[in-house]
Amino acid sequence: MRTHAGILVAATAAFLVPSAPALAQPALTRPEEVGLSSGKLALIHDALKVQVDSGQIPGGIVLVARDGKVVYLEAQGITDPVSKRPMQADLIYGTASLTKPVAAVAAMMLVDEGKLNLDDPVSKYIPEFGGPRQVRVLKPGSPPAAFTPMPGPVPPSKEWGEAQYEFVPAERPITVRMLLTHTSGIQIFGVDNPDFPRAEPGDNLATRIPKLAKAALEYQPGSRWAYSNGPGIDVVGRVVEVASGMNFRQFLQQRLFGPLGMNDTDFGVKRALTARAMPFAPGAPLPIAEETTYFSGGAGMWTTVSDYSLFARMLTNNGSFNGRQYLKPETVKQMASNQIGPFVMGGYPPMGMPAEGVKFGLGMLTVTIPAAAGTRLPVGSFGWDGVGTRRFWAIPQERIAIVMMVPLIGPQAAPLQRTVEAIVMNSIIRQ
């Protein structure tokens, strides 16, 4: 069993991997000072090592904080088997869908200020959404739509042929609440629509999002839950722009990133920090923040585990951090509570958790039945993932935040995530 000093050594070793430029890492607090066991938290090191040594994952980073203080931070393994670059604790990576909870918080900040209402029709902010809308429905006897994880051209199935649709009018307008709960019908995971407008070079939210108003929906608004992994939350970003009078990036920098101290976070990688960044795939180009014009609320943010933990710690502390209130406590509770009623969160395999034990709030998942969800986290824990391998949890009942990053796409990180969750919960010192 490793001691607290062992945890510090492991975490500090991760800090000392050369990076350019070197930036300050969060100070580590002795776990016992916030009611956690150093010896039990040390098992995270072993859990990471088992997954890396077995080839389940190439590497990973884990951060644990309680009462706003970081008590564990470690990086192990490599970023990919091609470059064999060592993982480092200050690695900058694409968060993918971990951008979505940030966009949701931005919208809810405006709700708190009375500048936005969850039940407003989106057309109040984007007039193009006020026109007649069509919903496409598979024709009886049609082959199913070909699977695609992201919006884009998909060839028809050679075995079954191309899906055939008929179109019916939308029965109700899309609201801001529907966007934040993935009940709007705008683009869903696994299904492509060739008529869906793609983002063009030089596009921004103001030029692209109005075009989405012409695309057919995948189901009647408000009739089911289906994950819009593409541009559904991009629409939220545009709503924030209109309601705030700032572009989405400016709003986040002024209202979240700057005040929280998320200095390595942006839409793309800051040019001065590219040496510390990991592309989505070996050899893939890095998006440069200074050149980015499309601020995707669904998947555009790049950050570090430490930076994202500031956001997670704020949510864990009922919307407050370092003496500043970002959200009302009741707003955080609303975001973390079931907002989809009896709808089932099915059809998104990278989530890595059975849908029977979870529900969706506003921009993030919430644990409702831990045993059914396969997690040791208590009821009311909330968070989300990015491409299945970037995950955060806010556990308000225990004042704990967890952030994990694995350099893959898919559910391969789920065993590590469940193990880390169990270790952290088991490390709580009960009086």
DRENZALO-470158 format. One line per field, with one value per residue (C-alpha): x, y, z; chain; residue number from 1. Coordinates in nm, 4 decimals, padded with zeros to 6 digits. Example, Ala and Ser with C-alpha at 12.3 -4.5 7.8 and 13.67 -1.06 7.14 Angstrom:
! DRENZALO-470158
x = (01.2300	01.3670)
y = (-00.4500	-00.1060)
z = (00.7800	00.7140)
mol = (A	A)
seq = (1	2)
//
This chain:
! DRENZALO-470158
x = (00.0000	00.1460	00.1435	00.0284	00.3892	00.3644	00.0648	00.2550	00.5499	00.3286	00.1474	00.4601	00.6372	00.3576	00.4165	00.7852	00.7443	00.9014	00.6514	00.6787	00.6028	00.5855	00.2871	00.1952	00.0041	-00.2531	-00.1130	-00.1863	-00.3588	-00.2994	-00.6131	-00.6618	-00.7083	-01.0374	-01.1439	-01.0003	-00.7539	-00.4153	-00.3591	-00.6893	-00.6555	-00.3158	-00.5035	-00.5842	-00.2197	-00.2584	-00.5892	-00.4296	-00.1301	-00.3439	-00.5399	-00.2257	-00.0217	-00.3075	-00.3403	-00.6992	-00.5934	-00.2645	-00.2605	-00.4694	-00.4906	-00.6961	-00.7667	-00.9614	-01.0625	-01.2627	-01.3821	-01.2322	-00.8813	-00.6930	-00.5806	-00.4761	-00.3394	-00.1520	-00.0689	00.0416	00.1193	00.1434	-00.0828	-00.0778	00.1160	00.2510	00.4340	00.4715	00.4650	00.4422	00.1205	00.1651	-00.0601	-00.0687	-00.1614	-00.3979	-00.6609	-00.9835	-01.2701	-01.5204	-01.8615	-01.7287	-01.7840	-02.1602	-02.1864	-01.9882	-02.2349	-02.5219	-02.3736	-02.3339	-02.7024	-02.8079	-02.6034	-02.8236	-03.1333	-03.0232	-02.9926	-03.3364	-03.1947	-03.3048	-03.5972	-03.5786	-03.9241	-03.8621	-03.8901	-03.5490	-03.7044	-03.7083	-03.3288	-03.2864	-03.5829	-03.5177	-03.6294	-03.9802	-04.0668	-04.2527	-04.0486	-04.0551	-03.9894	-03.8668	-04.0039	-03.8923	-04.1458	-04.3071	-04.0850	-03.7856	-03.4398	-03.2943	-03.0679	-02.6975	-02.5062	-02.2701	-02.1217	-02.0909	-02.2883	-02.1449	-02.2011	-02.2695	-02.2968	-02.6183	-02.6015	-02.5073	-02.7163	-03.0332	-03.0275	-03.0912	-03.3334	-03.6603	-03.8384	-04.1682	-04.2101	-04.4671	-04.5036	-04.3449	-04.6173	-04.4495	-04.1592	-03.8178	-03.7446	-03.4178	-03.5052	-03.5330	-03.1858	-03.0317	-03.2091	-03.1465	-03.5173	-03.5264	-03.4932	-03.1956	-02.9459	-02.9081	-02.6178	-02.5754	-02.8113	-02.7052	-02.9166	-02.7630	-02.9645	-02.8130	-02.5972	-02.2286	-01.9993	-01.8010	-01.4525	-01.4865	-01.8334	-01.9278	-02.2343	-02.4156	-02.3706	-02.4259	-02.6872	-02.9750	-02.9250	-03.0102	-03.3668	-03.4323	-03.3130	-03.5676	-03.5834	-03.5374	-03.8443	-04.1170	-03.9692	-04.0143	-04.1264	-03.8125	-03.4486	-03.1868	-02.8347	-02.7421	-02.3675	-02.3214	-02.4682	-02.7654	-02.5732	-02.4091	-02.7546	-02.7285	-02.4033	-02.5785	-02.8652	-02.6058	-02.4538	-02.7851	-02.8998	-02.5666	-02.4591	-02.1160	-01.9813	-01.9737	-01.5985	-01.5982	-01.8806	-01.7015	-01.3681	-01.5188	-01.7701	-01.6125	-01.2623	-01.1014	-01.2625	-01.2132	-00.8485	-00.8917	-00.5932	-00.5152	-00.8742	-01.0027	-01.1763	-00.8697	-00.5158	-00.3486	-00.0581	00.1958	00.0832	00.0829	00.3855	00.1686	-00.1299	-00.2430	-00.4234	-00.7363	-00.5398	-00.1660	-00.0620	-00.3976	-00.3699	-00.4357	-00.7032	-00.5362	-00.7433	-00.6334	-00.7571	-01.0861	-01.4075	-01.6658	-01.7082	-01.8816	-02.0802	-02.1094	-01.7462	-01.5064	-01.3256	-00.9630	-00.8390	-00.6358	-00.7568	-00.6607	-00.8458	-01.1594	-01.1466	-01.1948	-01.5255	-01.6176	-01.5219	-01.7419	-02.0416	-01.9653	-01.9715	-02.3239	-02.2076	-01.9512	-01.5713	-01.3075	-01.5652	-01.7436	-02.0954	-02.1301	-02.4715	-02.7431	-02.7351	-03.0924	-02.9868	-02.7107	-02.9612	-03.1978	-02.9219	-02.8362	-03.1923	-03.4001	-03.5389	-03.6575	-03.9180	-03.9851	-03.7756	-03.4915	-03.1337	-03.0791	-02.8746	-02.5431	-02.2924	-01.9843	-02.1597	-02.0355	-02.3229	-02.6541	-02.9395	-03.1577	-02.9668	-02.9288	-03.1345	-03.0533	-03.0646	-02.9696	-02.6530	-02.5415	-02.6260	-02.7375	-02.7147	-03.0561	-03.0020	-02.6297	-02.6564	-02.8373	-02.5874	-02.2962	-02.1314	-02.0462	-02.1312	-02.4285	-02.7651	-02.7425	-02.3882	-02.3798	-02.1448	-02.0872	-01.8314	-01.6541	-01.6295	-01.6587	-01.3045	-01.3057	-01.5303	-01.6075	-01.8189	-01.9520	-02.0556	-02.2213	-02.3248	-01.9552	-01.8146	-01.5944	-01.5041	-01.3374	-01.1928	-01.0519	-00.8959	-00.7992	-00.6668	-00.9149	-01.2629	-01.5276	-01.6219	-01.2737	-01.2177	-01.5375	-01.3684	-01.1120	-01.3820	-01.5947	-01.2881	-01.1739	-01.5258	-01.5275	-01.1801	-01.2688	-01.5916	-01.4113	-01.1445	-01.3909	-01.3075	-01.6334	-01.6512)
y = (00.0000	00.3353	00.6259	00.9833	01.0662	00.8053	00.9838	01.3106	01.1460	00.9933	01.3171	01.5297	01.2970	01.3609	01.7342	01.7050	01.5688	01.8421	02.0768	02.4115	02.6491	02.5068	02.6354	02.6083	02.2977	02.2967	02.2611	01.9223	01.8993	01.6075	01.3903	01.3449	01.7201	01.6888	01.3520	01.1137	00.8267	00.8629	00.4901	00.4107	00.6887	00.5402	00.2483	00.4798	00.4416	00.0646	00.0868	00.3023	00.0697	-00.2412	-00.0821	00.0492	-00.2697	-00.4830	-00.2672	-00.1683	00.1986	00.3612	00.6009	00.8237	01.1161	01.1205	01.4162	01.4052	01.7084	01.7567	02.0807	02.2573	02.1223	01.8827	01.5731	01.3461	01.4084	01.1520	01.0801	00.7354	00.5662	00.7214	00.9298	00.6798	00.3718	00.5522	00.8447	00.6766	01.0229	01.0045	01.1258	01.4416	01.5993	01.9349	01.7833	01.9971	01.7834	01.8187	01.7760	01.6806	01.6604	01.7760	02.1145	02.0606	02.1026	02.4274	02.5538	02.4521	02.6476	02.9519	02.9351	02.8868	03.1884	03.3920	03.2212	03.3308	03.6878	03.6865	03.7202	03.3724	03.1458	02.7687	02.7508	03.0259	02.9058	02.9109	03.1370	03.4202	03.4320	03.2804	03.3966	03.1376	02.8681	03.0170	02.8867	02.5620	02.2565	01.9033	01.5758	01.2801	00.9342	00.6029	00.4718	00.1363	-00.1384	00.0933	-00.0342	00.1314	00.4325	00.3539	00.4144	00.7107	00.8370	01.1942	01.3928	01.3360	01.1549	00.7839	00.5394	00.3346	-00.0175	-00.2589	-00.5286	-00.3385	-00.0277	00.3329	00.4366	00.5865	00.8647	01.0462	01.3917	01.5245	01.8724	01.9413	01.9585	02.2146	02.4609	02.3759	02.5387	02.6159	02.3445	02.0866	02.1778	02.1361	01.8044	01.6482	01.6243	01.8687	01.6242	01.8118	01.5539	01.2411	01.0084	00.7348	00.8730	01.0840	01.3321	01.4243	01.7479	01.8617	02.1736	02.1174	02.3771	02.5505	02.7046	03.0495	02.9783	03.1079	03.0403	03.3413	03.2202	02.8464	02.7993	02.9740	02.7223	02.4381	02.5680	02.4224	02.0696	01.8013	01.6844	01.3213	01.3069	01.5306	01.7922	01.6953	01.3387	01.1422	01.1636	01.1110	01.2454	01.5245	01.4685	01.7123	02.0619	02.0469	02.2277	02.4562	02.6125	02.6825	02.8660	03.0900	03.1532	03.2609	03.4988	03.6663	03.6836	03.8154	04.0428	03.8735	03.5976	03.2613	03.2583	03.6079	03.5165	03.2083	03.3856	03.6774	03.4873	03.1428	03.0720	03.3946	03.4167	03.0454	03.0574	02.8182	02.9769	02.6865	02.6538	02.7841	02.6855	02.5208	02.5240	02.8549	02.8866	02.9272	02.6004	02.3577	02.1676	02.0500	01.9486	01.6005	01.5730	01.3619	01.1119	01.0715	01.3226	01.5025	01.8828	02.0836	02.3538	02.6835	02.9020	03.2257	03.0943	02.9398	03.1143	02.8445	02.8175	02.4818	02.4480	02.0787	01.9788	02.2707	02.3207	02.2270	02.2194	02.0373	01.8076	02.0719	02.3485	02.1397	02.0482	02.4171	02.4031	02.0737	02.2016	02.5072	02.2849	02.0558	02.3615	02.4652	02.7108	02.8915	02.8902	03.1001	03.3438	03.4010	03.2783	03.1629	02.9972	03.0028	02.6855	02.6048	02.6348	02.3775	02.1438	02.1909	02.1079	01.7946	01.6654	01.4552	01.6880	01.4211	01.2437	00.8857	00.9131	00.6598	00.7648	00.4938	00.4709	00.6275	00.3418	00.5591	00.6665	00.3376	00.3155	00.1271	00.3675	00.2071	00.3809	00.7332	01.0295	01.3567	01.7017	02.0213	01.9544	01.6579	01.3131	01.2417	00.9137	00.7937	00.4225	00.3567	-00.0227	-00.0200	00.2336	00.0134	00.2832	00.3360	00.7063	00.8158	00.9310	01.2905	01.2671	01.4372	01.4896	01.3906	01.2408	01.3347	01.0578	00.8133	00.8700	01.2203	01.2286	01.4462	01.3939	01.6388	01.4594	01.7290	01.4850	01.4238	01.7584	01.5647	01.6308	01.3771	01.4442	01.1645	01.1717	00.8761	00.9328	00.7127	00.7328	00.4860	00.2915	00.1445	00.3739	00.2650	-00.0069	00.2469	00.5065	00.2679	00.1538	00.5082	00.5995	00.3036	00.3833	00.7464	00.6573	00.3926	00.6465	00.8635	00.8506	00.7933	00.9254)
z = (00.0000	-00.1004	00.1418	00.0847	-00.0015	-00.2764	-00.4227	-00.4240	-00.5949	-00.8631	-00.9275	-00.9165	-01.1572	-01.4028	-01.3616	-01.4408	-01.7936	-02.0103	-02.1673	-02.3387	-02.1924	-01.8405	-01.6456	-01.2791	-01.1778	-00.8976	-00.5486	-00.3976	-00.0616	00.1730	00.1277	00.5022	00.5371	00.3456	00.4824	00.2226	00.2694	00.0995	00.1019	-00.0646	-00.3237	-00.4131	-00.5694	-00.8623	-00.9647	-00.9747	-01.1609	-01.4286	-01.4528	-01.4974	-01.7817	-01.9542	-01.9110	-02.0445	-02.3566	-02.2733	-02.2950	-02.4038	-02.1088	-01.8916	-01.6510	-01.3304	-01.1013	-00.7748	-00.5703	-00.2505	-00.0943	-00.3950	-00.3258	-00.5550	-00.3654	-00.6517	-01.0015	-01.2040	-01.5676	-01.6860	-02.0162	-02.3625	-02.5846	-02.8712	-02.9867	-03.2942	-03.1358	-02.7935	-02.6424	-02.2620	-02.1075	-01.9012	-01.6442	-01.8246	-02.1628	-02.3719	-02.5445	-02.7357	-02.4925	-02.7638	-02.5943	-02.2582	-02.4219	-02.3917	-02.0110	-02.0441	-02.3059	-02.0781	-01.7862	-02.0109	-02.1012	-01.7398	-01.6305	-01.8650	-01.7260	-01.3779	-01.5088	-01.6699	-02.0216	-02.1257	-02.0473	-02.0830	-02.2354	-02.4888	-02.8477	-03.0129	-03.2782	-03.0215	-03.0606	-03.4074	-03.6218	-03.8919	-03.6450	-03.6526	-03.9978	-04.0783	-03.9795	-04.1172	-03.9360	-04.1385	-04.0582	-04.2031	-04.4526	-04.3710	-04.5053	-04.5520	-04.4588	-04.1499	-04.1831	-04.2139	-03.8888	-03.8622	-03.5347	-03.6641	-03.9220	-04.2674	-04.5981	-04.5542	-04.8454	-04.8548	-04.7230	-05.0027	-04.8382	-04.7584	-04.9772	-04.8869	-04.6148	-04.7425	-04.5556	-04.5582	-04.4092	-04.1632	-04.0099	-03.6709	-03.4075	-03.1807	-03.1845	-03.0465	-02.7100	-02.5332	-02.2802	-02.5591	-02.6835	-02.3380	-02.2759	-02.6208	-02.6924	-02.9861	-03.2768	-03.4271	-03.5581	-03.3488	-03.2824	-03.5378	-03.8059	-04.1037	-04.2969	-04.6352	-04.6381	-04.3101	-04.3675	-04.2970	-04.1447	-04.4181	-04.3805	-04.2289	-04.0888	-03.7465	-03.5357	-03.6813	-04.0403	-03.9950	-03.7246	-03.9102	-04.1935	-03.9547	-03.9436	-04.2897	-04.2127	-04.1304	-03.7693	-03.6695	-03.4437	-03.3082	-03.0712	-02.7084	-02.7842	-02.6844	-02.5747	-02.8452	-02.8228	-03.0638	-03.0650	-03.3553	-03.3775	-03.1394	-02.8652	-03.1221	-03.1422	-02.7685	-02.8358	-03.0871	-02.8439	-02.5840	-02.8380	-02.9158	-02.5536	-02.4222	-02.7069	-02.7223	-02.9392	-02.7646	-02.7110	-02.5616	-02.3253	-02.1951	-02.1623	-01.9710	-01.7595	-01.7033	-01.8333	-01.7115	-01.3665	-01.2956	-01.4054	-01.6999	-01.8716	-02.1062	-02.2308	-02.5652	-02.8864	-03.0334	-02.8965	-02.8267	-03.0681	-02.7869	-02.6261	-02.9214	-02.7863	-02.4977	-02.7117	-02.8199	-03.1554	-03.1814	-03.3905	-03.4570	-03.7218	-03.7254	-03.7396	-03.4268	-03.4493	-03.3602	-03.1308	-03.2945	-03.6321	-03.5161	-03.6202	-03.5435	-03.1666	-03.1379	-02.8168	-02.8875	-02.9278	-02.9866	-02.6554	-02.5828	-02.2241	-01.9584	-01.6830	-01.4263	-01.6102	-01.6526	-01.2850	-01.1990	-01.3852	-01.2178	-00.8719	-00.9222	-01.0021	-00.7074	-00.4803	-00.5841	-00.8495	-00.6336	-00.6463	-00.4739	-00.3443	-00.6751	-00.7512	-01.1132	-01.0848	-00.8224	-00.6075	-00.7113	-01.0767	-01.0300	-00.8622	-01.1546	-01.4048	-01.2064	-01.1716	-01.4086	-01.6777	-01.9226	-01.7112	-01.8249	-02.1433	-02.1650	-02.2449	-02.5034	-02.8201	-02.7159	-02.6573	-02.5748	-02.2553	-02.1076	-01.8547	-01.8723	-01.9413	-01.6733	-01.3942	-01.5295	-01.6455	-01.8170	-01.6629	-01.8437	-02.0420	-01.8337	-01.7026	-01.3464	-01.1555	-01.0354	-00.9581	-00.8950	-00.8993	-01.2340	-01.3733	-01.2652	-01.0555	-00.6884	-00.7166	-00.5058	-00.6346	-00.7562	-00.8912	-01.2294	-01.5239	-01.8839	-02.1203	-02.4400	-02.7046	-02.4151	-02.2884	-02.1388	-01.8316	-01.5345	-01.2253	-00.9713	-00.6518	-00.4409	-00.1655	-00.0925	-00.2192	-00.4638	-00.8272	-01.0574	-01.4031	-01.6222	-01.9687	-02.1883	-02.5447	-02.7309	-02.8792	-02.7619	-02.4474	-02.3845	-02.0863	-01.9078	-01.6925	-01.5668	-01.5043	-01.2978	-01.1008	-01.0232	-00.9122	-00.6715	-00.5353	-00.4695	-00.2908	-00.0848	00.0136	00.2083	00.5784	00.7647	01.1208)
mol = (A	A	A	A	A	A	A	A	A	A	A	A	A	A	A	A	A	A	A	A	A	A	A	A	A	A	A	A	A	A	A	A	A	A	A	A	A	A	A	A	A	A	A	A	A	A	A	A	A	A	A	A	A	A	A	A	A	A	A	A	A	A	A	A	A	A	A	A	A	A	A	A	A	A	A	A	A	A	A	A	A	A	A	A	A	A	A	A	A	A	A	A	A	A	A	A	A	A	A	A	A	A	A	A	A	A	A	A	A	A	A	A	A	A	A	A	A	A	A	A	A	A	A	A	A	A	A	A	A	A	A	A	A	A	A	A	A	A	A	A	A	A	A	A	A	A	A	A	A	A	A	A	A	A	A	A	A	A	A	A	A	A	A	A	A	A	A	A	A	A	A	A	A	A	A	A	A	A	A	A	A	A	A	A	A	A	A	A	A	A	A	A	A	A	A	A	A	A	A	A	A	A	A	A	A	A	A	A	A	A	A	A	A	A	A	A	A	A	A	A	A	A	A	A	A	A	A	A	A	A	A	A	A	A	A	A	A	A	A	A	A	A	A	A	A	A	A	A	A	A	A	A	A	A	A	A	A	A	A	A	A	A	A	A	A	A	A	A	A	A	A	A	A	A	A	A	A	A	A	A	A	A	A	A	A	A	A	A	A	A	A	A	A	A	A	A	A	A	A	A	A	A	A	A	A	A	A	A	A	A	A	A	A	A	A	A	A	A	A	A	A	A	A	A	A	A	A	A	A	A	A	A	A	A	A	A	A	A	A	A	A	A	A	A	A	A	A	A	A	A	A	A	A	A	A	A	A	A	A	A	A	A	A	A	A	A	A	A	A	A	A	A	A	A	A	A	A	A	A	A	A	A	A	A	A	A	A	A	A	A	A	A	A	A	A	A	A	A	A	A	A	A	A	A	A	A	A	A	A	A	A	A	A	A	A	A	A	A	A	A	A	A	A	A	A	A	A	A	A	A	A)
seq = (1	2	3	4	5	6	7	8	9	10	11	12	13	14	15	16	17	18	19	20	21	22	23	24	25	26	27	28	29	30	31	32	33	34	35	36	37	38	39	40	41	42	43	44	45	46	47	48	49	50	51	52	53	54	55	56	57	58	59	60	61	62	63	64	65	66	67	68	69	70	71	72	73	74	75	76	77	78	79	80	81	82	83	84	85	86	87	88	89	90	91	92	93	94	95	96	97	98	99	100	101	102	103	104	105	106	107	108	109	110	111	112	113	114	115	116	117	118	119	120	121	122	123	124	125	126	127	128	129	130	131	132	133	134	135	136	137	138	139	140	141	142	143	144	145	146	147	148	149	150	151	152	153	154	155	156	157	158	159	160	161	162	163	164	165	166	167	168	169	170	171	172	173	174	175	176	177	178	179	180	181	182	183	184	185	186	187	188	189	190	191	192	193	194	195	196	197	198	199	200	201	202	203	204	205	206	207	208	209	210	211	212	213	214	215	216	217	218	219	220	221	222	223	224	225	226	227	228	229	230	231	232	233	234	235	236	237	238	239	240	241	242	243	244	245	246	247	248	249	250	251	252	253	254	255	256	257	258	259	260	261	262	263	264	265	266	267	268	269	270	271	272	273	274	275	276	277	278	279	280	281	282	283	284	285	286	287	288	289	290	291	292	293	294	295	296	297	298	299	300	301	302	303	304	305	306	307	308	309	310	311	312	313	314	315	316	317	318	319	320	321	322	323	324	325	326	327	328	329	330	331	332	333	334	335	336	337	338	339	340	341	342	343	344	345	346	347	348	349	350	351	352	353	354	355	356	357	358	359	360	361	362	363	364	365	366	367	368	369	370	371	372	373	374	375	376	377	378	379	380	381	382	383	384	385	386	387	388	389	390	391	392	393	394	395	396	397	398	399	400	401	402	403	404	405	406	407	408	409	410	411	412	413	414	415	416	417	418	419	420	421	422	423	424	425	426	427	428	429	430	431)
//
